[in-house]
């Protein structure tokens, strides 16, 4: 394994550890509610507060730390995560547990943004999408693999075994970073004002909207997938687990495919994705009441969702290549905003029309996104002419 591949490998594990710390708590909410004697909705704030922290700090902390030596920043963030995770492991007070969740959320975007930037900088320009796609495998694994892992540990051992998993993963990444990641000076001494100028570009804001809508299209439906499988598909617990697993594995496959697509045909990939999602959602709407078709459709949908994760990052960073850390931070804020918006409207559709109609959130959001993608393409052409 050459040095560049080793760096990307460590970054992928690091991103897995960071994302697992964020998303893994989803699988622990019932146990935490019982252990700390709070309601399930109150325990849910451990997830919501983390997401809100990311959405707020996403564009800010990567910008503020963009001039600091990168390895030093990454080590600092990992130490903060380890200390916070240890506090969650030993505390007996829910309020302290909540604070220990909010603090790492503020620094979460820094590590993820740096991971994308460092991965891109470690390879040639034409291979940047492939390098970023490999790091995205860690994102997908953290989001869809970490949840069942910590849930398994909590169910078969106890809550503290699951919380210890967060500590162990981040400690492993810290050691790997100390011994195998070289010092990495900030890319260039760009002033904060220069970086913030990317926010004056219409292309940046249109790209942010594209990113928000892609994530709303995915998570507006995925958030309620278990509900859909229980009520519409009427799947047993066994088949629900299989479908969720297939979706997760396909997500990782989509990351790999996206890297190749964005390296060779980026604009075609961006245009084709919402159309493919619309067709997939129509198929789920028509056949979602049958278990076997849903098994195969979950593979298709999961693959498209994995591609979408890479595309949402690409549309923002390619619009602001002169401020990579800031643009990656904006991306993280945009996707968390999209997830929140999508989940909100998904809930409205379910409350007013029924579980089956949550699919309409994905379809309508993709249709709207096609319009913004067309606007984005026109803006790109205007910049090229200038």
N, C-alpha and C positions, 0 to 999 in steps of 0.2 A: 504494500500500500504506500504510494508516494505521499509526500507531505500535504499536498493540496487535498487529496482524498481523505487523509486522516483528519484534517481540519474540518472538512465538511461532515465527516462521520461524527466527530465530537459535537459539532454544532447541532446535528440532527438529534443526538441523544439529549443535549442540553435543552433544546426546544421541547422535546418530549417531556422532560422533567418539569419545565416551567408550565406547559399547557396542562400536564397531568395534575399539578398543584391547583390550577384553576378549575378544571372540569371534573377532576376526580371526586370532589365533594358532592357532585350530583348523586353519586351512588351511595353516599353516606348520610344523606339527610335524615332518613328514619332513625338510624342508630344515634345520630347526634341529638335529635329531638328527645329521644328517650334518655340518653346519658346525661344531658344538661337540663332535663325537665322543662323543655320549652315546646311550643306548638310546632308543627311541621312548617307552617307558613313563616314563623319566626326563624327557624333553622334555615329556611330557604334564602334568608338574607345573606348567608355566608357565600352563596353563589351570586346573588344579585349585586351585593356590595362590591364584589371583586370585579364584575363586569362593568359597573358604573365607574369604578376607579380606573379601569383601562380606558374607557371611552373618554374620560376627562383628561387623563395624563398622556394619552396616546401621542398627540402632536407636540406636547410640551417637554417631557423629560428627554426624549431622544435629541431634541433641538438643543436643550441646555447643556447636555453632555457630549455634544457632537465634536467638541474641540479636545476632549480628553482622550488620552491613549486608550485604545479599544480593549486591550486585554485587562487593563486595570478596572475599567468599567464593568466588564463581564464578571470578573472575580468579585467585585463589590456587590453586584446584583445577586450572584449565587450565594454569597455569604448572608445577605439579607434574607433570601428565601430559606436558607437552612435554619437561621435563628428563628424566623417566624414559624417555620414548621415544627421546630422543637418546642416553641411556646404552645402551639396548638396541641402538641402531644402531652404536655405536662399540666396545662391549666385546668382548673375545675370551674372557672367562671365563664359564662357565655359571652359577656361583654368583652373580656380580654381576648377570647377566641375570635370575636368579630374584628377587633382592632388588629389582631395578628393576621387577619385575612386582608384588611384594607391596605396595610403598609406595603406588602409585596406587590399588590395590584398596581401601585403607583410606579414601581420599577419594572414591572412585567414588559411594557412596550419597549423599554431600552434594550433588553436582552434580545427580544424577537427581532427588532429593527436591526440591531447590530448583526445578528445571525444571518439575516438576508443580505445585508450589505457586504459582510466579510466573505460569505459564500460567493457572491457575484464578483468580488474583487480578486478572489483566488484563482479565477479561470479567465480565459480569453473572452472578449466581448460576445462573440457568437455563441459561446457555451454558457453564458450567464443564466438564461432561463432554465437550463438543465440543472445547474448547480443549485439554484433557488428551489427547483422542484424536489431535489433530494432533501433539502431542509424541510420542505413542506410535508414530507413523509413523517417527520417528527411531530409536526402540527397535527396531522390526521391521527397518528397513533396516540398522541396525548389526548385528543378529543374523543376518540371512539374505542381505543383499547384500554386506556387508563381506567375508565369508569368500571368496566367489568372486573378488572384486576383488583382494584381496591374494594369493590363490593364483595368479591370472593373472599378476600382476606378478612373483611369485617364479619362476613357470614360464618366462615369456617374457623376463625380464631377469635378476634375481637376488634373493636374499633381502634384500639391503640396499635395493633399490628398494621392496619391500613394507614394510619397517620404516620407510622414509622417508615412506611414505604416511600412517602414523599421525601423524608429526610435522607434516606439512603440513596435514592436516585440523584438528588441534587449534590450530595457529598461526592458521589462517584464522578459526576461531571466537573465538580470543583477540582478534584485531584487531576483529572485528565487535562483540564484547562491549564493548571499550574505547570504540569510537566511536558505537555505536548503542543500547546498553542504558543507561538512566538509572540514577542511584543509587536503590536500593530499600531503605529502612530495614526492619529486621525487623518482621514484621507487627504484633506488640504485645509489650510487655515481660511475657511470661508466665514465671513461675518454673519451674525444672526440676521441682520437686515437683508443681506444678500439671499440667505436661505428663505426668509419669509416672503421675498418677492415672488416666489412661485405661487403664492396665494392670490396674487394680482391677476394671474392668467385665467381667462375663462376656461381654457382646456383643463386646468387643475380641478376646478369646481365641477365641471361636467364629468370628469373622470371619477371624482368622489361620488357623484350621484349614481354612476354606473356600478361602482363597487358596492354602494349601499343597497341598490336594487337587486344585484346578483345575490347578495347574502340574505336579503329579505325573501327572495324567491326560494332559496334553499331552506333556511331555518324557519320561515313562516309555516312550512309544512313539516319539516323534520322534528321540530319541537313537539308536535302532536302525533308523531308516527306511531308510538305505542298505543295511544288512544284510538287511532285509525285502525290499527291491526286488531285491537280488542273488539271494537264496536262494529266496524264495517266489514273487515275480513273475517271476524269471529274466529281468529286463530287461537290455538291453545298456547299456553306459556312456552311450550317446547318450540313451536314454530315461530313465535314472537322472537325468542332468543336467536334462532337460526337466521331470521330475516335481518335482525339488527346486526348480527355478526357479518352477514354477507354484505350489507350496506357499508360497514366499516372497512372490510378488506377491499371492497371495490373502490372506496374513497382513496385508499393508498395507490391502487392501480391507476386511478384518474390522475393523481399527482405525477406519476411517471409519464403517462401519455401527454399531459399538459406541457411538461418540459420540452418534449420533442415538437409539439405543435407550435408553441410560442417561439421556439428557436428557428422554425422553418416557415410557418404561415401564420404569424400572429394576428393579422387583421381578419383573415378568414375564420380563424378559431374564435375570435371575439364575436363576429357576426353570427356564426353557426350555433354557438352555445345556447342562446336564449330560445332559438327555434327548436333545437333538440330537446331542451327542457320542457317546452310547451307540448311537444309530441309525447314525451314520457309522461307528463302529468295527465294528459287526456287518456292515455292508455291506463294509468292507475285509476283514474275516475271511472273508466268503463269496466275494468277487470279487477278492481281492488277488492271486490267481495269474494274472490276466489283465491285460495291459499297458494296453489302452485304457480299461477301467473304472477302473483306478488313476489314469489321467491326470485323469479327471473327479472321482474321489473325492478326489484331492489338492487340487483347487480347493475342494471343499466343506470338507474337513478344515482346510485352511489358513485359510479364512475364519473358521471356528469358533474356531481357535486365536488368530487376531487379536482376535476378540471377547473371548475368554477373558483375554487379556493386560490389556485395559481393565477387565474385570469384577473380576479379582483385585485391581487397584489400588482400584477403587471400593468394594468390600465393606469394605476396611480403613479407608480415609480417611473414608467416610461414617459409620463407627462411632466415629471420633474426630476430628470436624471442628474441635475446639478445640485440637488439636495437629497441624497439617497436616504440618510438617516431620518430626516424630517418626513420625507414622503412615505417611508415605511411606518413611521409613527402615525401619520394621517391614515394610512391603510388600516391599521389596527383599530383606530377610533371609528373609522367608517364601517368596518365589518361588525363591530359590536353594536353600533347604531342600527345597522341593517337587521341584525338578529333581534334587537329589541322591537323595532317597528314591525318586522315580519311576524314575530310571536304575538304581538298585540292584535294585529288584524286577523291572524289565524284564529285567535280566541274569539274574536267578534263573529267570524263566519260560523264557527262551531256553535256559539251561543244562539245565533239567530236562524241558522239553516240546518245545522246538524254536522256531525263529524266528517261525513263524506265530502262536504263542501269546503273543507280546509284546503283542498287541492286548488280551488279557484284563486287563492292568494298567490300561489306559484305561477299560475297561468297569467293572471292580470298583471302581476309585477313584471314578468318577462316581456309582455306586450309593451308596457310602458318603457321598459329598459331598451328595447329595440330603437325607440325614438331617440333616447339619449346617446346610444351607440352611434347612430347616424350623425347626430350633432357633433359628437366627439371626433368622428372621422373627418368631418368638414373642417373643424378647428385645426386638426393636424395638417390638412392640406393648406390652410391659410398660413400656418407657421412655416411650412416648407417654401411657400411662394415668397415669404418675406426673407 
